[in-house]
Amino acid sequence: MFYGPEIATIFILETDLRRLIGPASKREARRPVTSDAEARRHFEEWRKSRGDNIPSLKEDANHMKQFGVSRDRVRKLRKSDGVVNLSRGGPRRTPQNRRIK
């Protein structure tokens, strides 16, 4: 334990140092920056390639991840005009159409 402004030399192998700092630099270099227009183009191409098989949000997000598009941006793309999404269930029950048992 050090008390005060003491200095100590720490020895570490170069291979271990490269292993520790290597993945951080690779992670940043791997992630491309995609503009909104380019993200939209990739999204439309992806949807057209699926045909009548409508992908889920998870499938859309997983595909767009390779282009550096976040899940939030995929949600916005899915809400845009002309995009067909899977239905999430039946109509919401209101007092007017509630079943009485």
C-alpha positions in Angstrom: 0.0 0.0 0.0 1.3 3.4 -0.9 1.1 6.5 1.3 1.6 9.9 -0.3 3.1 10.6 -3.7 5.2 7.5 -4.1 6.1 6.1 -7.5 6.4 2.4 -8.3 7.4 0.6 -11.5 5.0 -2.0 -12.7 6.3 -4.7 -15.1 4.0 -6.2 -17.7 4.7 -8.3 -20.7 4.3 -6.6 -24.0 2.0 -9.3 -25.3 -0.3 -8.9 -22.3 -0.3 -5.1 -22.7 -1.3 -5.5 -26.4 -4.1 -8.0 -25.5 -5.5 -5.5 -23.0 -5.5 -2.4 -25.2 -6.0 -4.2 -28.5 -9.7 -4.9 -28.5 -10.7 -1.4 -27.6 -9.1 0.0 -30.7 -10.5 -2.8 -32.9 -14.0 -2.2 -31.6 -13.9 1.5 -32.6 -12.5 0.8 -36.0 -15.0 -2.0 -36.7 -18.1 0.2 -36.3 -18.9 2.1 -39.4 -20.7 5.5 -39.3 -23.8 5.4 -41.4 -25.7 8.5 -42.5 -29.5 8.5 -42.3 -29.9 8.3 -46.1 -27.5 5.4 -46.3 -29.2 3.6 -43.4 -32.6 4.2 -45.1 -31.2 2.7 -48.4 -29.8 -0.4 -46.6 -33.1 -0.8 -44.7 -35.2 -0.6 -47.9 -32.9 -3.1 -49.7 -33.2 -5.5 -46.7 -37.0 -5.3 -46.7 -37.2 -5.8 -50.5 -35.0 -8.9 -50.2 -37.4 -10.4 -47.7 -40.4 -10.2 -50.0 -43.7 -11.1 -48.3 -41.9 -12.4 -45.2 -42.1 -9.4 -42.9 -39.1 -9.3 -40.5 -39.5 -8.6 -36.8 -37.8 -5.7 -35.0 -35.2 -8.1 -33.7 -34.4 -9.3 -37.2 -34.3 -5.8 -38.6 -32.0 -4.6 -35.8 -29.6 -7.6 -36.2 -29.3 -7.0 -39.9 -28.8 -3.3 -39.6 -26.2 -3.7 -36.9 -23.6 -4.6 -39.5 -23.9 -1.2 -41.0 -23.6 0.6 -37.6 -27.3 1.4 -37.3 -28.5 1.4 -33.7 -31.7 -0.2 -32.5 -33.3 3.2 -31.9 -32.6 4.3 -35.5 -34.1 1.0 -36.7 -37.3 1.7 -34.7 -37.5 5.1 -36.4 -37.0 3.5 -39.8 -39.8 1.0 -39.0 -42.2 3.9 -38.2 -41.6 5.7 -41.4 -44.2 5.8 -44.2 -44.6 2.7 -46.4 -43.1 0.3 -44.0 -45.3 -2.7 -43.2 -44.8 -4.3 -39.7 -46.2 -7.4 -38.1 -49.4 -7.0 -36.1 -49.0 -7.1 -32.4 -52.3 -8.8 -31.6 -56.0 -8.1 -31.7 -57.8 -4.8 -31.2 -57.5 -3.2 -27.8 -60.5 -3.9 -25.5 -62.6 -0.8 -24.7 -65.7 -0.6 -22.6 -67.8 -0.6 -25.8 -66.5 -3.9 -27.2 -65.7 -5.7 -24.0 -67.2 -9.2 -23.7 -69.6 -9.7 -20.8 -69.7 -13.2 -19.2 
